[in-house]
Amino acid sequence: MKKLLLFLFGLFLGLNTVNGQFWQKKWTGFATVSRGISDVFIADSNLAWAIAYDGANTSNKIHEITKTTDGGNTWTASTVNLTGTVNPGLSMICSTDANTAYIAAYKNSIGKAGIWKTTDGGTSWTLQTNAANNMYTNSASFPNVVYFFDANNGFCQGDPINGEFEIYTTSDAGATWTLVGGANIDNPNANEFGYVHGYAVAGNSIWFTTATGRLYKSSDMGHTWTAYQTPIPDFGGVNVSGTSGSITFKDNNEGWALKNDKTLYHTTDGGANWTQLTTTGDILGGDISFVPGTANTLYTSSGASADKGTSVSTDGGLTWTRKDAVQHIGVYFYNEYIGYSGGFSKQSTGDGMYVHRDLSGIVDNGMIKMSVFPNPADNIVNVLTDTAIIQSINVYDITGKQVINLNGIDAQNARIDVSNLRRGLYLLEVIDNANAKQSVKLSVK
């Protein structure tokens, strides 16, 4: 027993840490060059979906998506065939599991606008309807956003029809949709409309942006809405040419709005009032994303040729540090370890997606670099590697008894359920596809 304890703690003391956060290039799976990413939806630490657009000809409406189920290591592209419409534009995608997803699509000159759902991983899509069968059937209907808070509760938002934003909610995974009455939505301004995938979410609260610089906020999963004016006059540059912006929220109250000229605003009351922040460092003027699970970490990104890249702030937006200087289309984070940013496919076998890898505090014995979080843990433990493909994970208690054995993982990410383990100290061992091994101390509380 004494020799085993010395061996285990010798392993713990011998592990080193390396620092650095970086983006890994991954192939989106699109066989056509210059496929860009217009929207990414992260469902969990392993699952994400993304919508493509034609970066060579942005007026060309393509209907292609891609999906990862292994934390961004590999992506599978497919063509979306939306029943009942012709050549629609894809606004955004939302997913609740690897088989179930929803797409908001707007019509071009002909066809239908609406929300489509898949339950077979994207092979087939079914148009959603409400009891009156008139969901987004007006000639001016334009769906911008669809979002699900859980497997059953969701909402979708479209531009104003007859003086009211066209918003629907569902509590049964889209089996039925209910139109939100105008009395529950603040009236739109003249020439006010929403923008495709122009939204932010925190808990049960959701916001969407408009062309008159307002945020519509709901704190009850889309059933009632209040509009707040922001300092940004137009979030998409249609009414105010050359002006755009993006938003992100930490919780129901605290959020940030970034103008494309790099001006950053902060709110602590859900968007009702805004204060301009004095920033230092290399903030970028494209997209902004709060990193869930952190205290004050934000990322900005830019695809502008003269000022492209990503930048990070760890103090709520006051100071910024440039991370790279390559073209990024949007930035999206699930937590401090999992994030994505769009790029362009440069050849038929590579590029198109940037996958964020956080190596801060990662352990490294010269063979496998990996991060184990949370640690201490009481339920689920995540294992993330930089490039190694995990094949198996073993967990040993302090006596050397194997208490968990997972095989055939074949991914850079893995989730381990430790809820049945007793409180105490364990050794977690990772083995990759080259049979390299790495071990780290794991504390279960």
DONUTOR-146063 format. One line per 3 residues: their letters; for each residue x, y negated, z of C-alpha. Coordinates in nm, 3 decimals. Layout:
a = X,Y,Z | ... $
// end
This chain:
mkk = 0.000,0.000,0.000 | 0.276,-0.249,0.093 | 0.460,-0.184,-0.235 $
lll = 0.136,-0.238,-0.432 | 0.066,-0.569,-0.257 | 0.419,-0.690,-0.326 $
flf = 0.384,-0.583,-0.689 | 0.056,-0.766,-0.734 | 0.170,-1.090,-0.575 $
glf = 0.496,-1.064,-0.764 | 0.293,-1.069,-1.082 | 0.098,-1.371,-0.957 $
lgl = 0.413,-1.566,-0.868 | 0.575,-1.475,-1.198 | 0.303,-1.631,-1.414 $
ntv = 0.378,-1.970,-1.562 | 0.140,-2.240,-1.687 | 0.158,-2.436,-2.005 $
ngq = -0.024,-2.758,-2.086 | -0.201,-2.889,-2.392 | -0.539,-2.914,-2.558 $
fwq = -0.554,-2.857,-2.930 | -0.769,-2.767,-3.229 | -0.727,-2.444,-3.418 $
kkw = -0.824,-2.427,-3.783 | -1.070,-2.152,-3.867 | -1.236,-2.055,-4.191 $
tgf = -1.609,-2.128,-4.201 | -1.668,-1.845,-4.447 | -1.783,-2.073,-4.730 $
atv = -1.641,-1.955,-5.062 | -1.677,-2.300,-5.221 | -1.407,-2.565,-5.175 $
srg = -1.500,-2.893,-4.996 | -1.786,-2.756,-4.790 | -1.811,-2.994,-4.497 $
isd = -1.993,-2.950,-4.165 | -2.285,-3.184,-4.100 | -2.408,-3.032,-3.773 $
vfi = -2.293,-2.780,-3.511 | -2.512,-2.625,-3.244 | -2.342,-2.439,-2.957 $
ads = -2.575,-2.185,-2.796 | -2.328,-2.032,-2.549 | -1.956,-1.968,-2.505 $
nla = -1.952,-1.720,-2.794 | -2.240,-1.826,-3.021 | -2.253,-2.133,-3.245 $
wai = -2.427,-2.221,-3.574 | -2.336,-2.492,-3.824 | -2.487,-2.652,-4.135 $
ayd = -2.277,-2.723,-4.443 | -2.290,-3.006,-4.694 | -2.122,-3.061,-5.029 $
gan = -1.823,-3.283,-4.956 | -1.743,-3.311,-5.327 | -2.091,-3.441,-5.413 $
tsn = -2.296,-3.550,-5.110 | -2.611,-3.600,-5.321 | -2.610,-3.227,-5.397 $
kih = -2.847,-3.064,-5.149 | -2.705,-2.726,-5.053 | -2.864,-2.475,-4.819 $
eit = -2.575,-2.302,-4.648 | -2.505,-2.229,-4.284 | -2.237,-2.044,-4.091 $
ktt = -2.238,-1.865,-3.756 | -1.985,-1.741,-3.502 | -2.051,-1.484,-3.231 $
dgg = -1.696,-1.463,-3.097 | -1.628,-1.815,-2.976 | -1.523,-1.956,-3.313 $
ntw = -1.260,-1.702,-3.405 | -1.455,-1.572,-3.706 | -1.747,-1.725,-3.899 $
tas = -2.005,-1.570,-4.129 | -2.160,-1.793,-4.396 | -2.501,-1.743,-4.554 $
tvn = -2.755,-1.915,-4.777 | -3.078,-2.038,-4.619 | -3.393,-1.951,-4.815 $
ltg = -3.679,-2.153,-4.668 | -4.015,-2.012,-4.771 | -4.269,-2.259,-4.907 $
tvn = -4.038,-2.537,-5.016 | -3.807,-2.634,-5.301 | -3.457,-2.776,-5.258 $
pgl = -3.501,-2.928,-4.910 | -3.242,-3.122,-4.715 | -3.126,-2.956,-4.393 $
smi = -3.145,-3.196,-4.098 | -3.012,-2.976,-3.817 | -3.010,-2.629,-3.664 $
cst = -3.083,-2.507,-3.310 | -3.043,-2.155,-3.173 | -3.150,-1.962,-2.865 $
dan = -2.965,-1.637,-2.940 | -2.769,-1.463,-3.214 | -3.090,-1.364,-3.398 $
tay = -3.314,-1.663,-3.328 | -3.263,-2.009,-3.471 | -3.467,-2.305,-3.595 $
iaa = -3.393,-2.542,-3.882 | -3.546,-2.886,-3.937 | -3.565,-2.963,-4.309 $
ykn = -3.691,-3.261,-4.507 | -3.831,-3.251,-4.858 | -3.679,-3.418,-5.161 $
sig = -3.904,-3.503,-5.455 | -4.112,-3.183,-5.425 | -4.176,-2.910,-5.174 $
kag = -4.242,-2.923,-4.802 | -4.085,-3.067,-4.490 | -4.097,-2.879,-4.163 $
iwk = -3.941,-2.648,-3.908 | -3.836,-2.296,-4.007 | -3.750,-2.009,-3.772 $
ttd = -3.542,-1.696,-3.812 | -3.555,-1.392,-3.585 | -3.312,-1.177,-3.785 $
ggt = -2.996,-1.381,-3.762 | -3.069,-1.599,-4.065 | -3.167,-1.339,-4.325 $
swt = -3.525,-1.470,-4.352 | -3.694,-1.791,-4.238 | -4.061,-1.860,-4.159 $
lqt = -4.228,-2.202,-4.175 | -4.370,-2.312,-3.840 | -4.727,-2.446,-3.826 $
naa = -4.960,-2.581,-3.559 | -5.326,-2.500,-3.499 | -5.443,-2.763,-3.748 $
nnm = -5.190,-2.637,-4.005 | -5.078,-2.995,-4.074 | -4.732,-2.997,-3.921 $
ytn = -4.511,-3.235,-4.123 | -4.749,-3.217,-4.422 | -4.791,-3.593,-4.469 $
sas = -4.615,-3.724,-4.780 | -4.400,-3.942,-4.552 | -4.314,-3.668,-4.300 $
fpn = -3.942,-3.640,-4.233 | -3.823,-3.404,-3.955 | -3.495,-3.516,-3.798 $
vvy = -3.444,-3.307,-3.484 | -3.541,-2.968,-3.346 | -3.419,-2.855,-3.005 $
ffd = -3.498,-2.574,-2.760 | -3.428,-2.612,-2.389 | -3.460,-2.236,-2.337 $
ann = -3.600,-1.938,-2.527 | -3.956,-2.074,-2.513 | -3.963,-2.450,-2.461 $
gfc = -3.872,-2.673,-2.751 | -3.962,-2.988,-2.940 | -3.918,-3.139,-3.284 $
qgd = -3.914,-3.504,-3.391 | -3.999,-3.669,-3.721 | -4.034,-4.022,-3.854 $
pin = -4.346,-4.231,-3.779 | -4.670,-4.130,-3.947 | -4.971,-4.364,-3.917 $
gef = -4.790,-4.576,-3.661 | -4.656,-4.298,-3.435 | -4.345,-4.082,-3.434 $
eiy = -4.443,-3.730,-3.542 | -4.336,-3.518,-3.243 | -4.443,-3.165,-3.154 $
tts = -4.373,-2.941,-2.853 | -4.392,-2.565,-2.800 | -4.381,-2.349,-2.489 $
dag = -4.400,-2.009,-2.660 | -4.093,-2.002,-2.887 | -4.277,-2.167,-3.175 $
atw = -4.583,-1.941,-3.186 | -4.789,-2.256,-3.132 | -4.693,-2.622,-3.167 $
tlv = -4.881,-2.918,-3.017 | -4.869,-3.272,-3.154 | -4.766,-3.526,-2.890 $
gga = -5.035,-3.792,-2.872 | -4.953,-4.154,-2.948 | -5.046,-4.256,-2.595 $
nid = -4.742,-4.059,-2.474 | -4.495,-4.223,-2.714 | -4.387,-4.587,-2.716 $
npn = -4.487,-4.746,-3.045 | -4.224,-4.773,-3.318 | -4.090,-5.105,-3.440 $
ane = -4.134,-5.218,-3.797 | -3.900,-5.023,-4.026 | -3.804,-4.790,-3.740 $
fgy = -3.730,-4.424,-3.803 | -3.502,-4.154,-3.667 | -3.184,-3.998,-3.800 $
vhg = -3.101,-3.637,-3.881 | -2.940,-3.461,-3.581 | -2.931,-3.798,-3.401 $
yav = -2.995,-3.680,-3.048 | -2.843,-3.601,-2.707 | -2.951,-3.361,-2.432 $
agn = -2.886,-3.331,-2.059 | -3.093,-3.083,-1.860 | -3.462,-3.136,-1.938 $
siw = -3.394,-3.485,-2.075 | -3.350,-3.560,-2.442 | -3.287,-3.877,-2.643 $
ftt = -3.310,-3.956,-3.016 | -3.167,-4.254,-3.203 | -3.340,-4.490,-3.445 $
atg = -3.273,-4.736,-3.726 | -3.355,-5.035,-3.505 | -3.097,-4.943,-3.243 $
rly = -3.334,-4.792,-2.993 | -3.320,-4.469,-2.795 | -3.636,-4.274,-2.731 $
kss = -3.604,-4.078,-2.408 | -3.808,-3.790,-2.270 | -3.744,-3.648,-1.922 $
dmg = -4.000,-3.369,-1.954 | -3.879,-3.167,-2.253 | -4.046,-3.386,-2.512 $
htw = -4.398,-3.440,-2.379 | -4.371,-3.813,-2.299 | -4.138,-4.075,-2.451 $
tay = -4.004,-4.419,-2.354 | -3.804,-4.642,-2.590 | -3.499,-4.844,-2.482 $
qtp = -3.307,-5.099,-2.685 | -2.930,-5.049,-2.709 | -2.657,-5.298,-2.810 $
ipd = -2.612,-5.105,-3.137 | -2.850,-5.259,-3.396 | -2.879,-4.948,-3.615 $
fgg = -2.754,-4.595,-3.546 | -2.735,-4.494,-3.911 | -2.665,-4.801,-4.121 $
vnv = -2.986,-4.800,-4.325 | -3.144,-5.120,-4.190 | -2.814,-5.282,-4.090 $
sgt = -2.557,-5.193,-4.352 | -2.214,-5.099,-4.223 | -2.336,-5.039,-3.867 $
sgs = -2.377,-4.697,-3.707 | -2.332,-4.528,-3.372 | -2.360,-4.212,-3.168 $
itf = -2.468,-4.124,-2.814 | -2.385,-3.871,-2.547 | -2.514,-3.813,-2.193 $
kdn = -2.368,-3.653,-1.883 | -2.698,-3.620,-1.696 | -3.043,-3.777,-1.679 $
neg = -2.894,-4.119,-1.605 | -2.533,-4.159,-1.718 | -2.446,-4.185,-2.083 $
wal = -2.239,-4.360,-2.349 | -2.312,-4.520,-2.685 | -2.028,-4.563,-2.935 $
knd = -2.049,-4.816,-3.218 | -1.854,-4.748,-3.535 | -1.630,-5.050,-3.466 $
ktl = -1.502,-4.863,-3.154 | -1.709,-5.068,-2.910 | -1.817,-4.842,-2.623 $
yht = -2.120,-4.898,-2.400 | -2.215,-4.727,-2.075 | -2.551,-4.670,-1.903 $
tdg = -2.634,-4.543,-1.555 | -3.013,-4.557,-1.585 | -3.086,-4.328,-1.875 $
gan = -3.045,-4.590,-2.146 | -3.259,-4.872,-2.012 | -2.955,-5.100,-1.960 $
wtq = -2.606,-5.099,-2.111 | -2.267,-5.242,-2.016 | -1.980,-5.282,-2.259 $
ltt = -1.664,-5.108,-2.137 | -1.317,-5.254,-2.173 | -1.120,-4.969,-2.327 $
tgd = -0.747,-4.915,-2.369 | -0.566,-4.662,-2.583 | -0.669,-4.500,-2.908 $
ilg = -1.048,-4.469,-2.905 | -1.203,-4.369,-3.238 | -1.523,-4.505,-3.391 $
gdi = -1.706,-4.200,-3.524 | -1.876,-3.943,-3.304 | -1.868,-3.919,-2.923 $
sfv = -1.924,-3.618,-2.697 | -1.927,-3.579,-2.319 | -1.768,-3.252,-2.210 $
pgt = -2.017,-3.064,-1.985 | -1.878,-2.935,-1.659 | -1.623,-3.214,-1.625 $
ant = -1.643,-3.527,-1.415 | -1.566,-3.790,-1.678 | -1.417,-3.634,-1.993 $
lyt = -1.521,-3.767,-2.334 | -1.404,-3.699,-2.687 | -1.435,-3.923,-2.991 $
ssg = -1.373,-3.821,-3.350 | -1.343,-3.989,-3.687 | -1.341,-3.874,-4.045 $
asa = -1.250,-4.215,-4.185 | -0.943,-4.186,-4.407 | -0.773,-4.485,-4.245 $
dkg = -0.839,-4.379,-3.886 | -0.906,-4.007,-3.873 | -0.859,-3.772,-3.581 $
tsv = -0.979,-3.704,-3.228 | -0.917,-3.884,-2.900 | -0.988,-3.794,-2.538 $
std = -1.070,-3.990,-2.221 | -1.073,-3.837,-1.873 | -1.191,-4.149,-1.686 $
ggl = -1.534,-4.207,-1.835 | -1.421,-4.392,-2.146 | -1.183,-4.653,-2.004 $
twt = -0.854,-4.511,-2.133 | -0.804,-4.299,-2.445 | -0.532,-4.069,-2.575 $
rkd = -0.506,-3.963,-2.938 | -0.502,-3.585,-2.986 | -0.445,-3.563,-3.361 $
avq = -0.473,-3.755,-3.686 | -0.659,-3.518,-3.917 | -1.011,-3.558,-4.052 $
hig = -1.286,-3.453,-3.811 | -1.659,-3.463,-3.889 | -1.832,-3.482,-3.555 $
vyf = -1.728,-3.334,-3.222 | -1.928,-3.094,-3.003 | -1.851,-2.942,-2.663 $
yne = -2.008,-2.662,-2.462 | -1.770,-2.699,-2.167 | -1.409,-2.802,-2.110 $
yig = -1.285,-2.483,-2.276 | -1.522,-2.443,-2.572 | -1.561,-2.709,-2.842 $
ysg = -1.595,-2.747,-3.218 | -1.539,-3.012,-3.483 | -1.623,-3.000,-3.850 $
gfs = -1.374,-3.017,-4.132 | -1.371,-2.924,-4.500 | -1.301,-2.593,-4.667 $
kqs = -0.981,-2.648,-4.863 | -0.960,-2.309,-5.025 | -1.179,-2.007,-5.053 $
tgd = -1.010,-1.829,-4.765 | -0.944,-2.095,-4.506 | -1.023,-2.404,-4.306 $
gmy = -1.350,-2.586,-4.254 | -1.389,-2.567,-3.876 | -1.176,-2.684,-3.586 $
vhr = -1.208,-2.476,-3.268 | -1.099,-2.640,-2.944 | -0.863,-2.449,-2.721 $
dls = -0.785,-2.588,-2.378 | -0.447,-2.463,-2.259 | -0.436,-2.683,-1.951 $
giv = -0.353,-2.448,-1.666 | -0.342,-2.148,-1.893 | -0.121,-1.861,-1.780 $
dng = 0.164,-1.746,-2.000 | 0.407,-1.459,-1.958 | 0.548,-1.507,-2.306 $
mik = 0.308,-1.255,-2.458 | -0.057,-1.365,-2.418 | -0.166,-1.717,-2.333 $
msv = -0.508,-1.717,-2.172 | -0.737,-1.910,-1.945 | -0.970,-1.753,-1.687 $
fpn = -1.259,-1.969,-1.565 | -1.421,-2.033,-1.331 | -1.169,-1.906,-1.080 $
pad = -1.276,-1.856,-0.799 | -1.595,-1.707,-0.943 | -1.916,-1.565,-0.806 $
niv = -2.103,-1.452,-1.118 | -1.964,-1.475,-1.471 | -1.593,-1.511,-1.554 $
nvl = -1.483,-1.633,-1.897 | -1.153,-1.529,-2.055 | -1.018,-1.744,-2.338 $
tdt = -0.696,-1.684,-2.533 | -0.510,-1.919,-2.765 | -0.463,-1.684,-3.062 $
aii = -0.457,-1.330,-2.922 | -0.748,-1.098,-2.998 | -0.868,-0.936,-2.677 $
qsi = -0.930,-0.564,-2.704 | -0.982,-0.464,-2.341 | -1.002,-0.611,-1.992 $
nvy = -0.941,-0.432,-1.665 | -1.005,-0.562,-1.314 | -0.833,-0.400,-1.014 $
dit = -0.897,-0.455,-0.647 | -0.620,-0.507,-0.395 | -0.574,-0.130,-0.346 $
gkq = -0.511,-0.083,-0.717 | -0.852,0.075,-0.786 | -0.999,-0.014,-1.124 $
vin = -1.339,-0.178,-1.064 | -1.414,-0.311,-1.415 | -1.315,-0.171,-1.754 $
lng = -1.426,-0.336,-2.081 | -1.313,-0.197,-2.417 | -1.366,-0.287,-2.782 $
ida = -1.403,-0.661,-2.725 | -1.220,-0.770,-3.045 | -1.252,-1.146,-2.984 $
qna = -1.067,-1.444,-2.839 | -1.342,-1.499,-2.583 | -1.489,-1.256,-2.332 $
rid = -1.741,-1.280,-2.048 | -1.714,-1.059,-1.740 | -1.990,-1.005,-1.486 $
vsn = -1.831,-0.998,-1.139 | -2.153,-1.050,-0.943 | -2.136,-0.696,-0.804 $
lrr = -1.781,-0.729,-0.674 | -1.714,-0.797,-0.309 | -1.563,-1.124,-0.206 $
gly = -1.186,-1.109,-0.226 | -0.874,-1.104,-0.442 | -0.846,-0.904,-0.764 $
lle = -0.608,-0.859,-1.054 | -0.748,-0.922,-1.402 | -0.555,-0.760,-1.687 $
vid = -0.602,-0.846,-2.056 | -0.473,-0.625,-2.339 | -0.470,-0.759,-2.695 $
nan = -0.477,-0.581,-3.032 | -0.096,-0.563,-3.037 | -0.104,-0.387,-2.697 $
akq = 0.047,-0.690,-2.523 | -0.066,-0.738,-2.165 | -0.130,-1.036,-1.940 $
svk = -0.244,-1.037,-1.578 | -0.382,-1.311,-1.358 | -0.509,-1.336,-1.005 $
lsv = -0.887,-1.354,-0.983 | -1.067,-1.469,-0.671 | -1.430,-1.365,-0.622 $
k = -1.629,-1.570,-0.372 $
// end
